[in-house]
Amino acid sequence: METPQPGNARGAKDNRLASPQEGVSLLRMIFGRRMLICVFTGFASGLPFYFLIQLVPAWLRAEGVSLREIGFFAVVQLPYVWKFLWAPLLDRYQLPFLGRRRCWMLTTQIMLLGALAALGQWQPTSDLDLIMWLAVLVAFFSATQDIVLDAYRRELLPDEELGLGNAIHVQTYRISGLIPGALALVLADHMSWDMVFAIVAAFMLVGVGLTLVVREAVVAPVVPKSLKAAIVEPFREFLARRGLRYALMALAFMFFYKLGDSMATALSTPFYIDLGFSLSEIGIIAKNAALWPSIVGGILGGILMLKVGINRALWIFGVVQVVTILGFAVLSEAGHDPVVLAVVIAMEYLGVGLGTAAFVAFIARETTPALAATQIALFTAFTALPRTLASMVTGFLVEGGDPALLEGVPSALMHVLMAIGLPEGGLGWTHFFYLCTALALPGMVLLWWVAPISVGAQRAQGDQR
């Protein structure tokens, strides 16, 4: 199979928009068809993910499930880590309707609609094992949808629009969390959980509508000629294009950049409940404190990436991301204070959302469109791995307890837990968030190598591409 060549605009100018492309103005770019599609891909992709990490933990906690069990429940997110294993199938094969990407988009969205609604039919007190398996099924369909949506978006966006398009995608991804993380919690105070789950599931119709009205990306990618080629070629092409040393550094960066943030937000809803906030308070405050910072921050962040480039954005937004983690420690000390809760949520949606936007744009920049499904799935697996492994032990870190309860957690992670001298009663929320802040720093250090901001370093990096 012939090796696809990366986009011509990639590397030398750090994806900055130096001048209008073919007379298209900045405003037309922001409000254009491609950016509108990114709005819908973000919403469809984010809804099932936040269903798993916000609504399900709140449901389990409200029904009396312990924090340790909820924390270990994060194992259901493993399909997000291992999705690169079946991503080559989506690059190589297609179903006999709608086209190469859209056929898989529609299939996964219909499966998600049914699985989200079905999960609410069971009782956490008696059916916890079955609920976990159903949640794994939701994660599998969600991860598969992410594979094809990421590939479709990479084929759709030209290189100079990666920053803005991914910023919009990320912000609507996060805004979609207001459905399971805000609206659903308010509804849960007034109706049964099975009705709440059915209402949340109905929002997947947004994704179904997107799939039915859009067309396949204009750029016709080179389809791998065999399954073996679909598996091998994405790895070979990336290593040949970037070199082994840079490839290893980039993968390490993808692992560490969101580690602290992922740990800090893994049990955010149970954390709010433990501080004494009602489900309605969490829902209403989250809705009002998160919506506008997300929209404004996402658009401004995307425009800023057009001006300063993805590399500088990773530095700027990364610093903001670290600061927002400390906000959770402040909230832990403040206790039941709605004003502090609103400020912390607003900072989290603004700052961390910006960091994610630049991060996703960086990942997309490291791929080639023809092999986007497998390459993006591999890269995002590295970002999901720390979130999943860390989430499995967050409850233990906060509450303490018998390490035997963590059977199944990788032994290396257990050695780390023992090495930090975890108190028998756990770290408590405040010191837990201090630990999360410290774990956010290695990713910032790796920026020196994978996202240099000096002119000379950028030129050298561009020459490698």
C-alpha positions as CSV (number, residue, x, y, z in Angstrom):
1,M,0.0,0.0,0.0
2,E,1.4,3.4,-0.9
3,T,2.2,5.6,2.1
4,P,-0.2,8.6,2.3
5,Q,1.6,11.9,2.6
6,P,0.7,14.3,5.4
7,G,-1.0,17.6,4.6
8,N,1.1,20.3,3.0
9,A,0.2,22.8,5.6
10,R,1.4,20.7,8.5
11,G,4.4,21.5,10.7
12,A,6.2,24.5,9.2
13,K,3.8,27.1,10.6
14,D,2.4,25.2,13.6
15,N,-1.0,25.2,11.9
16,R,-1.4,29.0,12.1
17,L,-3.7,30.8,9.7
18,A,-1.3,33.3,8.2
19,S,-3.6,34.6,5.6
20,P,-7.2,33.9,4.4
21,Q,-7.4,30.6,2.4
22,E,-9.0,31.1,-1.0
23,G,-10.7,34.3,0.1
24,V,-12.6,32.7,3.0
25,S,-12.8,35.1,5.9
26,L,-12.4,34.2,9.6
27,L,-16.1,34.7,10.2
28,R,-17.1,32.5,7.4
29,M,-14.8,29.8,8.7
30,I,-16.2,30.1,12.2
31,F,-19.9,29.9,11.0
32,G,-19.3,27.6,8.1
33,R,-20.7,24.2,7.4
34,R,-17.6,22.3,8.7
35,M,-17.7,24.0,12.1
36,L,-21.4,23.3,12.4
37,I,-20.7,19.6,11.8
38,C,-18.1,19.8,14.5
39,V,-20.8,21.0,16.9
40,F,-22.9,18.0,16.3
41,T,-20.0,15.5,16.4
42,G,-19.0,16.9,19.7
43,F,-22.5,16.5,21.2
44,A,-23.0,13.0,19.9
45,S,-19.6,11.9,21.1
46,G,-19.8,13.5,24.5
47,L,-23.3,12.4,25.6
48,P,-22.6,8.7,26.2
49,F,-19.2,9.4,27.8
50,Y,-20.6,11.8,30.4
51,F,-23.6,9.5,30.9
52,L,-21.0,6.9,32.2
53,I,-18.8,9.3,34.3
54,Q,-21.5,11.7,35.6
55,L,-25.0,10.2,35.6
56,V,-24.1,6.6,36.4
57,P,-21.9,7.5,39.5
58,A,-24.6,9.9,40.8
59,W,-27.2,7.2,40.3
60,L,-25.1,4.6,42.1
61,R,-24.2,7.0,45.0
62,A,-27.8,8.1,45.4
63,E,-28.8,4.4,45.7
64,G,-26.2,3.8,48.4
65,V,-23.3,2.3,46.5
66,S,-19.9,3.0,48.2
67,L,-17.3,5.3,46.8
68,R,-14.8,2.4,46.5
69,E,-17.3,0.4,44.4
70,I,-18.1,3.5,42.3
71,G,-14.4,4.2,41.8
72,F,-13.7,0.6,40.6
73,F,-16.7,1.0,38.4
74,A,-14.4,3.0,36.1
75,V,-13.2,-0.3,34.7
76,V,-16.2,0.0,32.3
77,Q,-14.3,2.7,30.5
78,L,-11.7,0.2,29.2
79,P,-13.2,0.1,25.7
80,Y,-12.0,3.7,25.3
81,V,-8.5,2.5,26.0
82,W,-8.6,-0.6,23.8
83,K,-10.6,0.8,20.8
84,F,-7.5,0.9,18.6
85,L,-7.8,-2.9,18.5
86,W,-10.9,-2.8,16.3
87,A,-10.3,0.6,14.7
88,P,-8.6,-1.1,11.7
89,L,-11.9,-2.9,10.9
90,L,-13.6,0.5,10.5
91,D,-10.8,1.7,8.2
92,R,-10.9,-1.4,6.1
93,Y,-14.6,-2.4,5.9
94,Q,-17.9,-0.6,5.5
95,L,-21.6,-1.7,5.7
96,P,-23.7,-1.6,2.5
97,F,-25.4,1.7,3.2
98,L,-24.6,5.5,3.6
99,G,-20.8,5.3,3.0
100,R,-17.5,4.4,4.6
101,R,-17.9,6.5,7.8
102,R,-21.6,7.3,8.0
103,C,-22.6,3.6,8.0
104,W,-20.7,3.0,11.2
105,M,-21.9,6.4,12.7
106,L,-25.5,5.4,12.3
107,T,-25.1,1.9,13.6
108,T,-23.3,2.9,16.8
109,Q,-25.7,5.7,17.5
110,I,-28.8,3.5,17.2
111,M,-27.1,0.9,19.5
112,L,-26.3,3.7,22.0
113,L,-29.8,5.0,22.0
114,G,-31.1,1.5,23.0
115,A,-28.3,0.7,25.5
116,L,-28.6,4.0,27.4
117,A,-32.3,3.6,27.9
118,A,-32.0,-0.1,28.9
119,L,-29.5,0.6,31.7
120,G,-32.1,2.4,33.9
121,Q,-34.3,-0.7,34.0
122,W,-32.1,-2.3,36.7
123,Q,-31.5,-1.7,40.5
124,P,-28.0,-1.0,41.8
125,T,-28.7,-2.7,45.1
126,S,-29.3,-6.0,43.5
127,D,-28.1,-5.9,39.9
128,L,-24.7,-4.2,40.2
129,D,-22.8,-6.8,38.2
130,L,-25.4,-6.7,35.4
131,I,-25.3,-2.9,35.4
132,M,-21.5,-3.0,35.0
133,W,-21.8,-5.3,32.0
134,L,-24.4,-3.0,30.4
135,A,-22.2,0.0,31.1
136,V,-19.3,-1.8,29.3
137,L,-21.6,-2.3,26.3
138,V,-22.4,1.4,26.4
139,A,-18.7,2.2,26.5
140,F,-18.0,-0.1,23.6
141,F,-20.5,1.5,21.3
142,S,-19.5,4.9,22.5
143,A,-15.8,4.2,21.8
144,T,-16.6,2.8,18.4
145,Q,-18.7,5.9,17.6
146,D,-15.7,8.1,18.7
147,I,-13.4,6.1,16.3
148,V,-15.5,6.9,13.2
149,L,-16.4,10.5,14.3
150,D,-12.8,11.4,14.9
151,A,-11.8,9.9,11.5
152,Y,-14.7,11.7,9.7
153,R,-13.7,15.0,11.3
154,R,-10.0,14.5,10.4
155,E,-11.0,13.9,6.8
156,L,-13.4,16.9,6.8
157,L,-11.1,19.6,8.2
158,P,-8.1,21.1,6.3
159,D,-5.0,21.4,8.4
160,E,-5.5,25.2,9.1
161,E,-8.9,24.5,10.6
162,L,-7.9,21.7,13.0
163,G,-7.5,24.0,15.9
164,L,-10.8,25.8,15.6
165,G,-12.7,22.7,14.5
166,N,-11.4,20.6,17.4
167,A,-12.0,23.5,19.8
168,I,-15.7,23.6,18.8
169,H,-15.9,19.8,18.9
170,V,-14.4,19.7,22.4
171,Q,-16.6,22.4,23.8
172,T,-19.9,20.9,22.5
173,Y,-18.5,17.5,23.7
174,R,-18.3,19.0,27.2
175,I,-21.6,20.9,26.9
176,S,-23.3,17.6,26.1
177,G,-22.4,16.6,29.7
178,L,-25.0,19.1,30.9
179,I,-27.7,16.6,29.8
180,P,-26.6,13.6,32.0
181,G,-24.7,15.8,34.5
182,A,-27.3,18.6,35.0
183,L,-30.7,18.1,33.4
184,A,-30.8,14.4,34.4
185,L,-30.0,15.2,38.0
186,V,-32.7,17.8,38.3
187,L,-35.2,15.4,36.7
188,A,-34.1,12.6,39.1
189,D,-35.6,14.6,42.0
190,H,-39.0,14.5,40.3
191,M,-39.3,11.2,38.4
192,S,-38.0,7.7,38.4
193,W,-34.5,6.8,37.3
194,D,-35.7,4.7,34.4
195,M,-37.6,7.7,32.9
196,V,-34.5,9.8,33.4
197,F,-32.3,7.3,31.5
198,A,-34.9,7.1,28.7
199,I,-34.9,10.9,28.3
200,V,-31.1,11.1,28.2
201,A,-31.0,8.3,25.6
202,A,-33.4,10.3,23.4
203,F,-30.8,13.0,23.0
204,M,-28.8,10.5,20.9
205,L,-31.3,11.4,18.1
206,V,-29.1,14.5,17.6
207,G,-26.3,12.2,16.4
208,V,-28.7,10.2,14.2
209,G,-29.9,13.4,12.6
210,L,-26.4,14.5,11.9
211,T,-25.5,11.2,10.2
212,L,-28.5,11.3,8.0
213,V,-28.0,14.9,6.7
214,V,-24.2,15.1,6.2
215,R,-22.2,13.8,3.3
216,E,-19.0,11.8,3.3
217,A,-15.9,13.9,3.5
218,V,-14.9,15.5,0.2
219,V,-11.4,14.1,0.4
220,A,-11.5,10.4,-0.7
221,P,-9.0,8.6,1.5
222,V,-6.9,5.6,0.4
223,V,-8.7,2.6,1.7
224,P,-6.4,-0.2,3.0
225,K,-6.4,-3.1,0.6
226,S,-6.4,-5.7,3.3
227,L,-7.1,-6.0,7.0
228,K,-3.3,-6.6,7.6
229,A,-2.5,-3.4,5.8
230,A,-5.2,-1.6,7.9
231,I,-3.5,-2.8,11.1
232,V,0.2,-2.4,10.2
233,E,0.3,0.7,7.9
234,P,-0.9,3.3,10.5
235,F,1.9,2.3,12.8
236,R,4.6,2.1,10.1
237,E,3.5,5.4,8.5
238,F,3.6,7.3,11.8
239,L,7.1,6.0,12.8
240,A,8.4,6.6,9.3
241,R,7.1,10.1,9.2
242,R,8.0,11.2,12.8
243,G,10.9,9.0,13.8
244,L,11.1,6.6,16.8
245,R,12.4,9.2,19.4
246,Y,9.7,11.8,18.7
247,A,7.0,9.1,18.5
248,L,7.8,7.8,21.9
249,M,7.9,11.3,23.4
250,A,4.6,12.1,21.8
251,L,2.9,9.0,23.1
252,A,4.3,9.8,26.6
253,F,2.9,13.3,26.3
254,M,-0.5,12.0,25.3
255,F,-0.5,9.8,28.4
256,F,0.5,12.4,30.9
257,Y,-1.1,15.7,29.7
258,K,-4.6,15.0,31.0
259,L,-3.7,12.6,33.9
260,G,-4.2,15.1,36.7
261,D,-7.4,16.5,35.3
262,S,-8.8,13.1,34.6
263,M,-8.2,12.0,38.2
264,A,-9.6,15.2,39.7
265,T,-12.9,15.0,37.7
266,A,-13.4,11.2,37.9
267,L,-15.6,11.4,41.0
268,S,-16.7,15.0,40.7
269,T,-20.5,14.3,41.2
270,P,-20.0,12.1,44.3
271,F,-17.6,14.8,45.6
272,Y,-20.3,17.4,45.3
273,I,-22.8,15.1,47.0
274,D,-20.4,14.4,49.9
275,L,-20.1,18.2,50.4
276,G,-23.9,18.3,51.0
277,F,-25.2,19.6,47.7
278,S,-28.5,18.1,46.5
279,L,-28.9,16.7,43.1
280,S,-31.0,19.7,42.0
281,E,-28.4,22.1,43.3
282,I,-25.7,20.3,41.4
283,G,-27.8,20.2,38.2
284,I,-28.9,23.9,38.3
285,I,-25.5,25.3,39.3
286,A,-23.6,23.1,36.8
287,K,-25.9,24.2,34.0
288,N,-25.6,27.9,34.7
289,A,-21.9,27.9,35.7
290,A,-20.7,25.7,32.8
291,L,-22.7,26.6,29.7
292,W,-21.5,30.1,28.9
293,P,-17.9,29.7,30.0
294,S,-17.8,26.6,27.7
295,I,-19.2,28.4,24.7
296,V,-17.2,31.6,25.1
297,G,-14.0,29.8,26.1
298,G,-14.3,27.3,23.2
299,I,-14.7,29.9,20.5
300,L,-12.0,32.2,21.9
301,G,-9.7,29.3,22.4
302,G,-10.2,28.1,18.8
303,I,-9.6,31.6,17.4
304,L,-6.5,32.0,19.6
305,M,-5.2,28.7,18.2
306,L,-5.6,30.2,14.7
307,K,-3.4,33.2,15.8
308,V,-0.8,31.6,18.1
309,G,-0.7,28.0,16.8
310,I,-1.4,24.7,18.5
311,N,2.0,24.6,20.3
312,R,1.6,27.8,22.2
313,A,-2.0,27.0,22.9
314,L,-0.9,23.7,24.6
315,W,1.4,25.7,26.9
316,I,-1.1,28.5,27.8
317,F,-4.1,26.2,28.2
318,G,-2.1,23.6,30.1
319,V,-1.2,26.2,32.8
320,V,-4.9,27.1,33.1
321,Q,-5.7,23.4,33.4
322,V,-3.3,22.9,36.3
323,V,-4.8,25.9,38.1
324,T,-8.4,24.7,37.7
325,I,-7.5,21.4,39.5
326,L,-6.5,23.5,42.6
327,G,-10.0,25.0,42.5
328,F,-11.4,21.6,43.6
329,A,-9.1,21.7,46.7
330,V,-10.5,25.2,47.5
331,L,-14.1,23.9,47.2
332,S,-13.2,20.9,49.4
333,E,-12.2,23.4,52.2
334,A,-15.1,25.7,51.6
335,G,-17.7,22.9,51.9
336,H,-21.3,23.5,51.0
337,D,-20.9,26.9,49.3
338,P,-22.9,27.3,46.1
339,V,-20.9,30.4,45.0
340,V,-17.6,28.5,45.3
341,L,-19.1,25.5,43.5
342,A,-20.3,27.7,40.6
343,V,-16.8,29.3,40.3
344,V,-15.0,26.0,40.4
345,I,-17.3,24.5,37.7
346,A,-17.0,27.6,35.6
347,M,-13.2,27.4,35.8
348,E,-13.2,23.7,35.0
349,Y,-15.3,24.0,31.9
350,L,-13.4,27.1,30.7
351,G,-9.8,26.2,31.5
352,V,-9.8,22.4,31.2
353,G,-12.0,22.7,28.1
354,L,-9.4,24.9,26.5
355,G,-6.6,22.5,27.3
356,T,-8.6,19.6,25.8
357,A,-9.3,21.6,22.6
358,A,-5.6,22.2,22.0
359,F,-4.8,18.6,23.0
360,V,-7.3,17.1,20.5
361,A,-6.0,19.4,17.8
362,F,-2.4,18.2,18.5
363,I,-3.6,14.6,18.2
364,A,-5.3,15.2,14.9
365,R,-2.2,17.0,13.6
366,E,-0.1,14.0,14.3
367,T,-2.3,11.8,12.0
368,T,-2.6,11.4,8.3
369,P,-6.2,11.5,7.0
370,A,-6.1,8.3,5.0
371,L,-5.4,6.3,8.2
372,A,-7.2,8.5,10.7
373,A,-9.5,6.0,12.3
374,T,-6.7,3.7,13.5
375,Q,-4.1,6.4,14.3
376,I,-6.5,8.6,16.3
377,A,-7.9,5.6,18.1
378,L,-4.4,4.6,19.1
379,F,-3.5,8.1,20.2
380,T,-6.7,8.7,22.2
381,A,-6.3,5.3,23.8
382,F,-3.1,6.7,25.4
383,T,-5.2,9.6,26.8
384,A,-8.0,7.3,28.1
385,L,-5.6,4.8,29.7
386,P,-4.5,7.1,32.6
387,R,-8.1,8.2,33.1
388,T,-9.4,4.7,33.4
389,L,-6.6,3.3,35.6
390,A,-6.6,6.4,37.9
391,S,-10.3,6.4,38.2
392,M,-10.3,2.8,39.4
393,V,-8.4,3.9,42.6
394,T,-9.7,7.4,43.2
395,G,-12.3,6.2,45.8
396,F,-9.6,4.2,47.5
397,L,-7.2,7.2,47.5
398,V,-9.9,9.5,49.1
399,E,-11.5,7.0,51.6
400,G,-8.7,4.5,52.2
401,G,-9.6,1.0,53.1
402,D,-8.4,-2.5,52.5
403,P,-6.2,-2.8,49.3
404,A,-7.7,-6.2,48.7
405,L,-10.8,-4.5,47.6
406,L,-8.8,-3.3,44.6
407,E,-8.3,-6.8,43.2
408,G,-7.7,-6.5,39.5
409,V,-5.9,-3.2,39.6
410,P,-2.5,-3.4,37.9
411,S,0.3,-4.3,40.4
412,A,2.5,-1.4,39.3
413,L,-0.3,1.0,40.2
414,M,-0.7,-0.7,43.6
415,H,3.1,-0.2,44.2
416,V,2.7,3.5,43.5
417,L,-0.2,3.6,46.0
418,M,1.9,2.0,48.7
419,A,4.9,4.1,47.9
420,I,3.1,7.4,48.6
421,G,2.3,6.2,52.1
422,L,-1.5,6.4,51.8
423,P,-3.0,6.9,55.3
424,E,-5.4,4.2,56.5
425,G,-8.3,6.6,56.3
426,G,-7.3,7.9,52.8
427,L,-6.0,11.2,51.7
428,G,-9.4,13.0,52.0
429,W,-10.7,15.2,49.2
430,T,-8.3,18.2,49.7
431,H,-5.0,16.3,49.7
432,F,-6.4,14.1,46.9
433,F,-6.7,17.2,44.7
434,Y,-3.2,18.3,45.6
435,L,-2.0,14.9,44.4
436,C,-4.0,15.4,41.1
437,T,-2.3,18.8,40.6
438,A,1.2,17.3,41.0
439,L,0.3,14.5,38.5
440,A,-0.5,17.2,35.9
441,L,3.0,18.5,35.9
442,P,4.9,15.8,33.9
443,G,2.7,16.5,30.8
444,M,3.7,20.1,31.0
445,V,7.4,19.2,31.1
446,L,7.1,17.0,28.0
447,L,5.9,20.1,26.1
448,W,9.5,21.2,25.8
449,W,10.0,18.3,23.3
450,V,6.7,17.7,21.6
451,A,5.4,21.3,21.3
452,P,8.4,23.7,21.3
453,I,7.5,27.4,21.0
454,S,10.8,28.9,20.0
455,V,11.1,29.7,16.3
456,G,14.2,27.6,15.8
457,A,12.7,24.6,17.6
458,Q,9.5,24.8,15.6
459,R,11.4,25.0,12.4
460,A,13.4,21.9,13.4
461,Q,10.3,20.1,14.3
462,G,8.6,21.1,11.1
463,D,11.6,19.7,9.1
464,Q,10.9,16.3,10.6
465,R,7.4,16.2,9.3
